């Protein structure tokens, strides 16, 4: 995504079966290439993996104080 992927927004490069269309291609973002899946992160299902990713996105999102 040209300006980065906002937290909570599905990556535009995911296929309907949640596979990365950029896997193995040089244009794949570095952060994605360094992400190493593990049982702790992925859980036992897509639902568990997405819950954990949502948690990580929320925990690491930057907000400006009001």
C-alpha positions in Angstrom: 0.0 0.0 0.0 1.7 3.2 -1.2 1.3 5.2 2.1 1.4 2.2 4.4 -1.3 0.0 5.8 -3.5 1.6 8.5 -4.3 -0.6 11.5 -7.5 -2.5 11.0 -7.4 -2.3 7.2 -7.0 -5.6 5.3 -3.9 -5.6 3.1 -4.8 -5.1 -0.5 -2.3 -7.8 -1.5 -4.1 -10.6 0.3 -6.0 -13.0 -1.8 -9.4 -14.4 -0.8 -7.7 -17.3 0.9 -5.4 -15.0 2.8 -2.2 -15.6 0.8 0.2 -12.8 -0.1 0.2 -11.9 -3.8 3.7 -10.4 -3.3 5.3 -13.4 -1.7 8.7 -14.0 -3.1 8.6 -10.8 -5.2 11.1 -7.9 -4.7 8.3 -5.4 -4.2 7.1 -7.2 -1.1 7.6 -4.9 1.9 10.6 -5.6 4.1 8.5 -5.8 7.3 6.5 -8.7 5.7 9.6 -10.5 4.6 11.0 -10.3 8.2 7.8 -11.5 9.8 8.3 -15.1 10.9 5.1 -17.0 11.7 4.9 -19.0 14.9 2.2 -20.8 16.8 2.1 -18.0 19.3 1.4 -15.5 16.6 -0.7 -17.5 14.2 -2.7 -19.6 16.6 -4.6 -22.6 15.4 -6.8 -20.9 12.8 -7.2 -17.8 10.6 -9.5 -16.3 13.2 -6.9 -16.6 16.0 -4.2 -15.2 13.7 -6.3 -12.1 12.8 -7.2 -11.5 16.4 -3.5 -11.5 17.3 -2.6 -9.2 14.4 -5.4 -6.8 15.3 -4.0 -6.7 18.9 -0.5 -6.0 17.6 -1.7 -3.2 15.3 -3.6 -1.6 18.1 -0.8 -1.9 20.5 1.7 -0.4 18.1 -0.5 2.3 16.5 0.6 5.9 17.1 -2.1 8.4 18.0 -1.7 12.0 18.5 -2.8 13.3 21.9 -5.8 15.6 21.8 
